[in-house]
Amino acid sequence: MSAPTQLLFNELIKNRIDIARAIENPPPRQKFIVGHLPEEPGVFGLVIGPDGSRKSWLAMHISISVAGGRPVASESKGSSLWEAPERGRVVYLASEDSANVLARRLFSLSQLPGYEWVKDIDEYLDIIPTYSSLTLLSLDSDGKPVKTPEYQAFIEYAKGARIIVLDPLADFFDISESDDRAARGVVQLLREMSRATGAGVIGVHHQNKIGMLSGETNHQSGRGSSRFGAGCRWAIVLQPMSGKNCPVVDKVEDPRDWTRIDESKASYAEEIAGEQWIKRFTIEDNGKIIASAPVAAVLPSEEENHLAEVAIEIEKRKTKKRGKSDEKNGEPDEHELVTIGGNNDWT
C-alpha cells in the first residue's frame, strides 16, 4: 500500500462506529433541511421531471422558503407541500434561465396573497444566472473526472449556506450523463460539495425520454446513469396532470395548470409523503395578467371533502361558544366572525 493510500485509510478508520456507545447513547432524531432532504453532511437530493413540468418553479419555491423560513409553495387556504424549514442562506445557480426570467418569477411570487415576505429575503437568497458558463467537473486526458478551478472558488463562496440548488444539474458538469464512471464522479462531487459547505445540495434533473412518455414517477427515471438516482437521499418527481395520473382530471378546468409531485425517495424519513399537487394561479387587473405562479393545491374532490370537514368543525366551535355564552350572559354572541382559509382566500 502506497504512503498516500495508507494516509487516506488511516483517516477513514477514524470514522469507525463505536457500537456500544451508539446503543447506550441513542442519537437525536433525524432532522431535515426542507421536505425530507436530510440535515446530514454529504447528502444531495434531486428534483426530476420532463420539460415544462415546473421543476424550476419548485426549485424557486424551495429556495425562497428556506431563505424566508416559510412553508413551501403555501397557498391562502393553508395548504403547502412541506412545513416551514429552518431559515438559512440559499445559493441558487441557474444555468438555463436569464436574469429577466428569474426576476419575473420572483415578482410573480411576491404578488401572491401571503407572499409579502419575499421582499425581505435578499440577504438570505443568492440567485445567480450562470448562462451555461460555469463548469464544476470535467474530464482529463485519460477520461478521469477532475474538479475545475471554478469548483473551489464556488465552495468558498457557498460556505455556510443552508442549501445549494443546481438548475439544471447536467449543465454544471462537462461529462456524459450516461458514462457510469463520470456519473460516479458527479455523485462524489455533490457529496463533497455538501460536506465542504455544510449545505444540502439539490440538483434539478431532466427526465429520460421513456419516463416522459410513460409518465414515470420513479426517481430512476432521470436522464443518464442510474448512479444519480441511487446516490441521492431525497428525490421528487414531477409530472403534468393527465388521465394516467389523476382520477379527477375531467373535473378540473384546465389540466395544463396542474402538476403532480411524487416523493419517490426519502431515505431517512419514517414515511414517504407520496402524491401532492401544485396548480398555476393567476392575478389579473382589468383582464390583464399581472402575476402567475404555481402553488400547492388540493384536487377538486379532495377539496370538497376538506371544505365539508371545515364547515363541520366551524359549526362545532360555534355551538360550543354559544353554550359558553349562554352560561355567562344568557344570550349567544351575535358578532362572531368565522373565516375559512385566512384573510386572503383565493382560488
C-alpha positions in Angstrom: 0.0 0.0 0.0 1.4 3.4 -1.0 2.0 6.1 1.5 -0.8 8.4 0.3 -3.2 5.4 0.3 -2.2 4.5 3.8 -2.7 8.0 5.0 -6.2 8.1 3.4 -7.1 4.8 5.0 -5.8 6.0 8.4 -8.1 9.0 8.2 -11.1 6.9 7.2 -10.8 4.4 10.0 -11.1 7.3 12.5 -14.8 7.3 11.5 -15.3 3.8 12.8 -18.7 3.5 14.6 -18.4 2.7 18.4 -21.2 0.1 18.6 -21.5 0.1 22.4 -21.7 3.9 22.5 -24.3 4.1 19.7 -26.6 1.7 21.6 -26.1 3.2 25.0 -26.5 6.8 23.9 -29.2 7.0 21.2 -28.6 9.8 18.7 -31.1 12.6 18.2 -34.0 12.1 15.8 -33.3 12.7 12.1 -33.6 16.3 11.1 -34.4 17.6 7.6 -33.4 20.8 5.9 -36.5 21.1 3.8 -39.1 18.4 2.9 -37.2 15.2 3.5 -33.7 16.4 2.4 -31.6 15.1 5.4 -29.7 17.5 7.5 -26.6 15.4 7.2 -23.1 16.1 5.8 -22.6 14.8 2.3 -26.2 14.5 1.0 -27.9 15.6 -2.1 -31.4 15.5 -3.5 -33.0 15.5 -6.9 -36.0 17.3 -8.5 -36.8 15.2 -11.6 -39.3 15.9 -14.3 -39.9 16.3 -18.1 -39.6 19.5 -19.9 -42.1 22.1 -18.8 -43.2 20.3 -15.7 -42.4 23.4 -13.4 -39.2 21.9 -12.0 -37.5 25.3 -11.8 -40.6 26.8 -10.2 -40.4 24.1 -7.5 -36.7 24.8 -7.0 -37.5 28.5 -6.7 -40.3 27.7 -4.1 -37.8 25.6 -2.1 -35.2 28.4 -2.2 -37.4 31.2 -1.1 -39.0 29.0 1.6 -35.6 28.2 3.1 -34.5 31.8 2.8 -37.7 33.0 4.5 -38.3 30.2 6.9 -41.8 29.7 5.4 -43.9 26.7 4.3 -43.1 25.5 0.7 -45.4 26.6 -2.0 -48.1 27.6 0.5 -51.5 29.0 -0.6 -54.1 31.1 1.2 -56.2 28.2 2.4 -53.4 26.7 4.3 -52.1 24.0 2.0 -48.4 23.6 1.4 -46.0 21.0 0.1 -43.8 20.9 3.2 -43.7 22.7 6.5 -41.6 25.7 7.2 -37.9 24.9 7.3 -35.3 26.4 9.5 -34.3 29.7 7.9 -30.9 29.9 6.2 -28.8 31.1 3.3 -29.6 29.7 -0.1 -27.3 29.7 -3.2 -29.2 29.1 -6.4 -27.2 28.6 -9.6 -29.5 28.9 -12.6 -27.8 27.9 -15.9 -30.7 27.9 -18.3 -32.8 30.9 -17.3 -31.8 34.5 -17.7 -31.8 37.2 -15.1 -35.0 38.6 -16.5 -36.8 35.3 -16.4 -35.7 34.7 -12.8 -36.7 38.2 -11.8 -40.2 37.7 -13.3 -40.7 34.5 -11.3 -39.7 36.3 -8.1 -42.0 39.2 -8.9 -45.0 36.8 -9.6 -44.4 35.0 -6.3 -44.2 38.3 -4.4 -47.6 39.3 -5.7 -49.5 36.3 -4.4 -51.6 36.7 -1.3 -49.5 35.8 1.7 -46.2 36.2 0.0 -45.4 39.8 1.0 -42.4 38.4 3.0 -40.5 37.6 -0.3 -39.3 41.2 -0.5 -37.4 40.7 2.8 -35.2 37.7 1.9 -32.5 39.4 -0.2 -29.7 38.8 2.4 -30.6 35.1 2.6 -31.0 34.3 -1.1 -28.3 34.4 -3.8 -29.8 33.7 -7.2 -27.0 33.6 -9.8 -27.7 33.1 -13.5 -24.6 31.5 -15.0 -25.7 31.3 -18.7 -24.1 27.8 -19.0 -20.7 29.3 -18.4 -19.8 27.6 -15.0 -18.3 24.1 -15.1 -17.5 22.4 -11.8 -16.3 19.0 -13.1 -14.7 17.9 -16.3 -12.6 15.0 -17.7 -8.8 14.9 -18.0 -6.9 13.5 -21.0 -7.4 10.0 -19.5 -11.1 10.4 -19.2 -10.9 10.7 -15.4 -13.3 13.2 -13.7 -11.5 16.2 -12.2 -12.6 19.3 -10.3 -12.2 22.6 -12.1 -10.6 25.7 -10.5 -14.1 27.2 -10.6 -15.3 24.5 -8.2 -13.0 25.5 -5.4 -14.0 29.2 -5.9 -17.6 28.2 -5.7 -17.1 26.2 -2.5 -15.5 29.2 -0.8 -18.4 31.4 -1.9 -21.1 28.9 -0.7 -19.7 28.0 2.7 -22.3 28.3 5.4 -25.3 28.0 3.1 -28.3 26.0 4.2 -29.0 24.7 0.7 -27.4 24.9 -2.8 -29.5 24.5 -5.9 -28.0 23.5 -9.2 -30.5 24.1 -12.0 -30.2 22.0 -14.2 -27.6 19.6 -12.7 -26.2 18.5 -16.1 -25.2 22.0 -17.1 -22.5 22.2 -14.4 -20.6 19.1 -15.4 -18.7 18.7 -18.7 -19.3 14.9 -18.9 -21.6 12.4 -20.5 -24.6 11.7 -18.2 -24.6 8.1 -19.4 -21.0 7.5 -18.6 -21.1 5.5 -15.4 -17.6 6.4 -14.4 -18.2 10.1 -15.0 -21.6 9.9 -13.2 -19.8 8.4 -10.1 -17.5 11.4 -10.2 -20.6 13.7 -10.2 -22.1 11.9 -7.2 -18.9 12.1 -5.3 -18.5 15.8 -6.1 -22.1 16.6 -4.9 -21.4 14.8 -1.6 -18.1 16.6 -1.2 -19.8 19.9 -2.0 -22.3 19.3 0.8 -19.6 18.4 3.3 -17.3 21.3 2.3 -20.0 24.0 2.5 -22.3 22.5 5.2 -25.3 22.7 2.8 -27.7 20.2 1.5 -27.5 20.1 -2.3 -30.5 19.9 -4.7 -30.0 19.1 -8.3 -32.7 19.9 -10.9 -32.6 16.9 -13.3 -34.2 16.2 -16.6 -36.2 13.0 -17.0 -35.4 10.5 -19.7 -37.5 10.0 -22.8 -39.1 6.8 -21.7 -40.1 8.4 -18.3 -41.5 11.4 -20.1 -43.6 9.4 -22.5 -44.9 7.0 -19.8 -45.5 9.5 -17.0 -43.0 7.7 -14.8 -42.8 8.9 -11.1 -39.8 6.8 -10.0 -36.5 8.5 -9.1 -34.6 6.2 -11.5 -36.4 7.8 -14.5 -33.8 10.6 -14.5 -31.7 11.1 -17.6 -28.4 9.3 -17.8 -26.7 6.9 -15.4 -28.6 5.2 -12.6 -26.0 6.4 -10.2 -27.7 9.8 -9.8 -30.9 8.2 -8.5 -29.1 5.7 -6.4 -26.8 8.3 -4.9 -29.4 10.9 -3.8 -31.1 10.7 -0.5 -34.2 12.6 -1.4 -36.0 12.6 -4.8 -39.0 14.4 -6.1 -40.6 13.6 -9.4 -42.9 15.9 -11.3 -45.4 15.1 -14.0 -48.0 17.2 -15.8 -51.6 16.2 -15.0 -53.1 13.5 -17.2 -55.7 10.8 -17.3 -53.0 8.4 -16.3 -52.0 10.1 -13.0 -55.2 11.8 -11.9 -58.7 10.2 -11.5 -60.5 13.5 -11.5 -58.8 15.1 -14.5 -62.2 15.7 -16.0 -63.2 17.8 -13.0 -60.5 20.5 -13.4 -61.0 23.5 -15.7 -57.6 23.2 -17.4 -55.3 20.2 -16.7 -52.3 22.2 -18.0 -52.4 24.3 -14.9 -51.7 21.3 -12.7 -48.5 19.3 -11.9 -48.3 16.2 -9.8 -45.5 15.9 -7.3 -44.4 12.5 -6.1 -41.8 11.9 -3.3 -40.2 8.9 -4.9 -37.3 8.6 -2.4 -36.8 9.7 1.2 -34.0 7.5 2.5 -34.0 8.8 6.1 -37.7 9.6 6.6 -40.1 7.3 8.5 -42.8 7.8 5.9 -42.9 8.7 2.2 -45.1 11.8 1.5 -46.5 10.3 -1.7 -48.7 12.3 -4.2 -49.1 16.1 -4.0 -50.2 18.7 -6.4 -49.3 22.3 -7.4 -51.6 24.5 -9.6 -50.9 27.6 -11.6 -52.7 30.6 -10.2 -53.0 34.0 -11.8 -53.7 37.5 -10.6 -55.5 39.8 -13.1 -56.1 43.5 -13.2 -58.9 44.5 -15.6 -58.5 41.3 -17.6 -54.7 41.6 -17.8 -52.5 39.0 -16.1 -50.0 40.7 -13.8 -48.7 37.7 -12.0 -48.8 33.9 -12.4 -47.2 31.2 -10.3 -47.9 27.6 -9.2 -48.7 26.9 -5.5 -49.8 23.9 -3.5 -53.4 22.8 -4.4 -55.9 20.1 -3.5 -57.7 18.1 -6.1 -61.4 19.1 -6.6 -62.9 16.0 -4.9 -60.5 16.3 -2.0 -61.1 20.0 -1.7 -64.9 19.4 -1.4 -64.3 16.9 1.4 -61.9 19.3 3.1 -64.4 22.2 3.0 -67.1 19.9 4.4 -64.9 19.0 7.3 -64.0 22.6 7.9 -67.7 23.5 7.9 -68.5 20.8 10.5 -65.6 22.0 12.7 -66.8 25.6 12.5 -70.3 24.6 13.4 -69.0 22.6 16.4 -67.0 25.7 17.6 -69.9 28.0 17.2 -72.2 25.6 19.1 -69.6 25.3 21.9 -69.1 29.1 22.0 -72.9 29.7 22.2 -73.1 27.3 25.1 -70.4 29.2 27.0 -72.1 32.5 26.1 -75.5 31.2 27.4 -73.9 30.2 30.7 -72.2 33.6 31.1 -74.7 36.1 29.7 -77.8 34.1 28.9 -77.5 35.2 25.3 -75.4 33.9 22.3 -72.7 36.0 20.8 -74.2 37.6 17.7 -71.0 39.1 16.4 -68.9 36.0 15.9 -66.6 36.2 12.9 -65.8 32.9 11.2 -63.2 32.8 8.4 -62.1 29.9 6.2 -58.5 29.9 4.9 -57.4 33.1 6.4 -57.9 36.7 5.2 -56.7 36.2 1.7 -58.8 33.4 0.2 -58.1 32.9 -3.4 -58.6 30.1 -5.9 
